[in-house]
Amino acid sequence: MADRYPTSVPYRQATDGYHTYRIPAAVVTRTGTVLAFAEGRRGSAGDSGHIDLVLKRSSDGGRTWGAPQVVATEPRRGTAGNPAPVVLEDGRILLVYIRQGPAATEEKIRRGQVAAADGRRVFVTVSEDDGATWAAPREITGSVKRPEWRWYATTPGHATLLRHGQSAGRVVVPANHSMPPGGQDNGTEGKYNGGHALLSDDGGQTWRIGYVDDNPDGYVNVNETTATELPGGRLYLNTRTESTAPGTRADAYSADGGQKLELPFRPQAGLVGPVVEGSTLWCDAPDVLLFSGPAAPDARALMTVRASDDHGLTWRVAHTVSGLPAAYSDLVRVDGDTVGLLYETGNFGPYESIAFRRIPVAELAP
C-alpha cells in the first residue's frame, strides 16, 4: 500500500513551535513545486488566538518536504489563516487569506461584539519565486466584504484560475459570511450563514464580489465552499451546509465565471459525510470531477475521494485513503499521472497531522 500510494506527512502536531496544524491548501507551481499551506496554531487546536499561516515546499511531487516557512501573521499575535492560493498565468502564486485580532472569536464576531479592526479582514500576498519569498500583504477587505457581514472566511483550500470561455484569466475565490440576525436571534444561528465569491480579472490587483447566496430560510445555508472549472468554462461549486436540507452538502453552477449562480445552492445528498469542509477538482484525462472529504455519515473519518462522470449529478467512490479519523482536505493535480491529496488525519483524532497522498490518475477513471 505504501509503495502504491506514497504518503508523506508535512505537518505533525507539536512540532516547530506549533500546537496543531489545520486547514490544508495545496497548489503546484509551473516548475512542479508542490506548495502545502496550513494554519500553524500556537497555543491550542482552537480556531482563534495566535495562528500563523505556514508553508512547506516539495520539489519531488510531495514525497519529501523542505523547512517550514511563515507566510503571513497577524501583527498583534492574532489569527492569519484560511489560505486560498492559486497559480497565475505568469507563474506567480497569489494567496488570499484572512486576519482577525487576538481576542476575537467566531462567536463574538457573529454576535457583533468585535470592532471592525479586530474582526475578519481580507488580505492578499504574492510570490514570484515559487513560494520561497512573499510580498508585503495588501488589504482588500473594502472591496470584498459588505459592511453588514460579520463572520467571513475564504474557501478554505485552493482558489481557481479560469482558463476557458469569456471569463478566462479570472481568479475565483469562494468565500462565506454571516449576516446580522433578525428578531430575537443573536447571529450565531446557522441560518445566517451565506456564501459569495471574490473575483479578480487582473491577477489579484483589483477585486469585487461575485455571486451572493445568503437566504436565511434554514434550508440550505452556504458555508465553506470549494470551486473548480468544468470543460467549456462552467464553474462547479460545492459547499458545506448544516440545515434542514437532505444531507450535509449542497452544490451550484455558474455559467459566467462566478458572477452569478445559475440556481441557488441545492442539496447534494449523493455526497454522504459529516458536516465538514471538502475539496473539488476537475481532472482532465480521464475527464472526471473529484471531491475529497470524510465519508463516514456522522463522524470526521474515512477520508475518501469520490468521482463524478456527469459533472456533479451523481458520485462514486474512486479512492479510499483509510478508515482513520480525518477532516479537512485539498485536491491538487501534481502531474499528468498523479493527483495529490493534502488532508488532516491521525490515528486517534483527525487533527494529529496533515498528510499528503499521491494517487494515480488512472485509478480515478470509471
N, C-alpha and C positions, 0 to 999 in steps of 0.2 A: 504493500500500500504506500509506504513512504517513498519508494522509488517511482511508482506510477504517478503519484500526486505529490510532488515535492512541496513541503510546507515548512516555512520559516516563521520565526517569532521576532518581529522587530521591536515589540514593546512588551515588557513584563512588569507587573505590579511591583512596587517598592524598589525601583532601580533609578539611577541617575537623578536622585533627589525628588522623585515624584511618588506620591502615594498610589495613584491609579492613573492609567491611560484609558481614554474613552473617545468615542466619536471619530471613527476612521474615515479617511477620504483619500482617494488614490488617483493619480494620473500618470501617464507615460509620456516623456518628452520626445521631441523629434529625433533626438540622438539615441533613444531607447532607455534612458534612465527612468527607473520607477521611483516616484515620489510618494511616500506614505506619510500623510499628515494625521495628527491626533491632538486631542486636548491632554496636556500634562497637568494633572490635578495635584496640587502640592499638599494640602492639608488633609484631604479625605477623598472619598469617592463621590462626594456630593456635586451637584450641578452648579454651585455658586462658590464664591470665595476666590482664593488665589489660584488661577488657572492660566497656564501659558499655552500658546499654540505652537506645537513642536513638529519637527520633520525628520525623517530618516530617508536616505537615498540609497538606491541599489543600482549597480552598474551591470549586474548579471541576471536581470529578469526577475528579481525578487528572491533569489536563493540566499544571498547574504546582504548585510546592511552596514552602512557607514555609521559614523558617530552621530549622536542626536544634535539637532540644531534648534534653537529657539527662534521661530519665525516672527512671532508677534506677542506682545504683552499688553496689559493694561497698566499704565504708569504708576497707579496707586496700589498695585498688587490686587487688582480686581480680576475680572474674567476676560480672557480673549479666547474665543472658540468658534464652534460651528464652521469649520473650514469648508469652503466651496471653491476648489481650484479648477482651472481649465487651461489647456494649452492653446494659445492663439495661433493664427495662420502663419505669423512670422517667427514662431518658435518661443516667444516669451510665455512665461507662466503667470497668469493672472489669478490672484487669490482674493476672494471676498470673504469677510468674516465679521463677527460680532464682538462688541465690548460692552461690559457693564461694570458699575462701581463695586468696590469690595464688600459693601454692606447690603447690596441689593440681592434679592431672591426672586424667583419666579412668582411666588405668591404675593409678595409686596408689590411687584410691578403690575401684576394683574389686578390687584386691588386699587391701584392708583396711588400708592403710598411712597413712591420714589420720585425724586426730582429728575427732570429730563437729562441732566448731566450724568446721573448715576444709572439711568435706565439703559435700555438696549439701543446701541448705536452701531452704525454700519460703516465698515472701513474696507479699503482695497489696498493691495500692495502688489508689486510686480517683480519678477526675477528675469534677468536677461542672460543668466549663465547656468541654466539647467537646475535652478533651485539652490545653488551654492550661496548666493547672497540675495538680499531683498531690499527694495527701495523703502524709503520712509513711508509710513502709512498715510493714506489720504481719506478723510471722512466724506461719505456720500449720503448720510442719513437724510438730509433735507430733500433729496431727490427721490428717495425710495421708501420713505416711511411717512404715512399720513399722520398729522398731528394727534388725531384721536386714538390711534392704535397704541396699545400698551405693551404687551409681550411681543417679541419679534425674534425670528430665527431664520437664518439661511439654511436651506436644504435639510439636514447635513448630507455630505457626500459630494461627489464631483459635480461641477456645473456643466453646461452643454454649449458647444460651439456649433451652430447650424451650418451645414455645408451644401444644402440643396435648396432650390426654389428661390422665390423673391426675397426671402429673409436670410440668404446665405451670408455668413460672416457675423451674424448676430450672436451675442452671448446671452444665454438664458439661465438665470439662477432662480429656481423655485424657492419660495420662502413661505413662512406662516406668521400670523399675527393674532392678537386677541383684541376684541372690541370692548368699549365701555359697556357696562351692564345696564339693564333696564329694570324697573320695578324695585323689588326688594333684593335682587341678586347683588353679589359683591364683585363679580368679574372673574372669579376662579372657576365658574361653571364651564364645562366643556362646550356648551352650545355657543359660546362666544369665540371659539376658535375659528379662524379663517385662513385662506391661502391666497397667495398672489405670486407674481413673478417680477424679478428685476431684469430689465432689458438694457443692453448696450449695443449700439451699432457702430461704434468707433473704437473697439478694442479696450473698452473699460474707461475711456476718458469721460464720457457723459452717460448718465443713467436715467431711466424713467420706470414707472410702474406699468406693467402689462395687465394681464387678466387679474380680476379680483373675484373670489368666491367666498363669501362670508355670511351666508344666510343663517341666522341663529334659530333654526327651526328644530334642532335636536335630532335631525335625521342623518345627514352627513355633515360633519364638521371637520373641515380640512385641517390637517396638522402637518407633520414633517413630510415633505414631498420630494420626489425624485423625478427626473425627466430624461428622455432620450429621443433622438431624431429617427423617425422611420424613413424607409425609402420614399423619395419624392419630396421630402421636406416636412411631412406632417409630424407634429410633436405629440409624443405619448407621455402622460403624467400619471404617476401612481402615488397615493397618499395614505398615510396612517390616519385612522379615524376611530373614535370611541363614542358611539352614538346608538340610536335605535335602529339604524340600517342593518341589514344582514351582514354578518362578518365584521372584520376589523380593517378592511382595505376598501379604497374607492379609487376610481381612475377617470381620466378625462383625456380629450384630444384637442389640439389646436391646429387649425389649418393656416394660420397667419403668423407663425413663429412666436406664439405665446402672448400676442397682443390681446386676444380674447379666446374663450373656450367655445368649442362647437356646441356643447351642452354642459351644464354644471356637473361637478363630480358626482358620479353614480356608484352604488355599491359594486364591488368586485368580490363576490363571495367565493369565487373559484380559487382564491389565494388564501388558504386556511392558515392561520397563525395567530399568535398573541398580538396585543397592541404594542407595536414596536416600529422603529424605522426600517425601511427596506431600500434596496437599490435596483435600478433598471439599467439595461444596456442593450442597444441593438448590436447584433453580432453578424457582420457580413460573412458570407461563405462559412457556415451553412444558412445564412439568412433566417435568423431566429431572434426573437425578443426574449431577453433574460430578466429574471427577477431573483434577487437573493434576499433571504431572511429566514428566521426560525420557522419551522413547520409544525412544531407542537401546538395544538389548538389553544392551550391555556397556560403555556409557560415559555419563557425565553430559553429555548433549547431546540436541538435538531436543526442545525444550520443546513439549509438546502438551497440549491439553485434550481429554479423552475424555468420552464421554457414555454413560449407560445409560438405556434406556427401560423397563427391568424391575427397577428398584430394586437394581441392582448385580449381577445374574446375568450379563449379557453387556454388552460395551462396544464402542463405535465411535469413530473419530476425529471430533471435532467442530470443532477449530481447531488448526492447526499454527502456532506462533509463528515458528520458524526452525530451521534445521539447526545452529545455532551451539552451542557449549558452554553448558550450563545445569544447574542443580542444584535447590535448594530453591525452594518457591513457596507462595503462599497465594491462594485464591479469595475474592472478596467481591462481593456484589450492590451495585452502585453506585446504580442507579435502575431504574425499570421497563423501560428499554430496554437496559441495559448491565450486563455482568459485568466486574469488574476482576480482573486477574491481576498480583500482585506477585511477581517472580521474579528469581533470581540468574542472571546471564548475562555473556557477554563475547565478544570477537572471537577470543581465543586461549586463554581459560580461563574456567571458569564463575563465578569469584569477582571479576571485574573491576568489576562494578556490580550494583545492584538496580534493575530497571526495572519500570514499571507500564504494562500494556496494557489499553485499553478494547476489549471485544469485544461486538458487537451480539448481544443475546439471540436475536434472530430467526434468527441463523446456527447456533444450537445445537440447534434443533429437528430431528427426523429428516427 
